[in-house]
Amino acid sequence: MAGLYKYDHGERFEQHGFYNLLVFLAIYIPLNLVLGVLYVLWRKVDKFPAYFAVAVLVGGIYVSVSLMHYRKVFDQGLRGSFDYSLDECTWSGRNVPAIDLLPAGTQNFWAGSMHCKSEPQRIDANIDENGVLTVHCETPGSNVLIDILPETREWPLRDKDVWNGYNNLIINRTQRLMYYKDLSFVLNDTTQAVVVRCGSSSTLVSRVAPPVSKLPVYTPPQDSDTRTPNTTSIRVSPDILHSNRKSPNVIYLMLDAVSRRQFHRQLPRSAHIFRTFHQPGVSQIMELFRYHSVGLNTDNNTKAMFLGDIYPKKRNTLPIWAYFRDRGYITARVEAGCGDWAKDCNGHNYQQQDFA
């Protein structure tokens, strides 16, 4: 099975049925081995059903006692207590931390569902179309500080290495300024986000920058122009290339490590909301019916989705948004992580680390 897995990881759709069979075997073989051992013991050991019943009873008692213990202590912190106010956060329902029964060293993060009321927002801040930042702080007597976050899009790949000081560079290059209500606070065209601080409260204010009207006309470099046959590995329909129709706006949404079927099973309300977006003549939902989780982490799943392959065989492989960009689209990518995807997941694929 190890040899079969090394032969095919399942990242290619044309062989994904083989990968599914491999996953099935990983469950089928151990399960049948257990059943086979139980059958042999039943035939060879006298009174085996009685022994087996006693073992199941003892195991059940152990599991029950363990779960009762974990439910009793699961809200304790490092020093035996978890400091929280009952009127701020409450545990929801009966939580059974069953993952605590797994062997030591496995992921152990489930502590039950908790509901916390939202913290009152004491800051009202916005950036208008001219780049003017306006802040209203409800905490009297507090100074308002503005942290202008650096623009990282033009940083070379070597500066975006999470394991080599990327976060420290962001902190060191963040500019902190005082905000005065009687003075106009105008942001540069390239500034996308600022952190507004007032007393103990803070909030992130962002925008799309620079404005579309100020964007220069993009001309793809000759060696990376995806419109030329020698640089692209993705087939583009001639109907699209030669169409005079207005290009539609495209939102590319990915839920990490969740297959399409798992999404419909586990997130039915979200799936229902997406169905409401499908309005013929106005907007259209395109489902990738053959999409499946092909890796245990974000790196492999996003590379399969954005690059078309987990392990690209060509150097300087470009992600899917480069194909949109080279055809006149204005592209943007948003995620909750702190890292830079191009560096973390595809940076090793570029020969020059001064590439931005």
Secondary structure as GFF3:
##gff-version 3
##sequence-region A 1 356
A	DSSP	alpha_helix	2	7	.	.	.	ID=ss1
A	DSSP	three_ten_helix	13	15	.	.	.	ID=ss2
A	DSSP	alpha_helix	16	44	.	.	.	ID=ss3
A	DSSP	alpha_helix	48	73	.	.	.	ID=ss4
A	DSSP	beta_strand	89	91	.	.	.	ID=ss5
A	DSSP	three_ten_helix	98	101	.	.	.	ID=ss6
A	DSSP	beta_strand	114	116	.	.	.	ID=ss7
A	DSSP	beta_strand	123	127	.	.	.	ID=ss8
A	DSSP	beta_strand	132	137	.	.	.	ID=ss9
A	DSSP	beta_strand	144	148	.	.	.	ID=ss10
A	DSSP	three_ten_helix	157	160	.	.	.	ID=ss11
A	DSSP	three_ten_helix	162	164	.	.	.	ID=ss12
A	DSSP	alpha_helix	166	172	.	.	.	ID=ss13
A	DSSP	beta_strand	175	179	.	.	.	ID=ss14
A	DSSP	beta_strand	185	186	.	.	.	ID=ss15
A	DSSP	beta_strand	193	198	.	.	.	ID=ss16
A	DSSP	beta_strand	201	206	.	.	.	ID=ss17
A	DSSP	three_ten_helix	212	214	.	.	.	ID=ss18
A	DSSP	three_ten_helix	222	224	.	.	.	ID=ss19
A	DSSP	alpha_helix	238	241	.	.	.	ID=ss20
A	DSSP	alpha_helix	260	266	.	.	.	ID=ss21
A	DSSP	alpha_helix	268	276	.	.	.	ID=ss22
A	DSSP	alpha_helix	298	307	.	.	.	ID=ss23
A	DSSP	alpha_helix	320	325	.	.	.	ID=ss24
A	DSSP	alpha_helix	341	344	.	.	.	ID=ss25
A	DSSP	three_ten_helix	347	349	.	.	.	ID=ss26
###
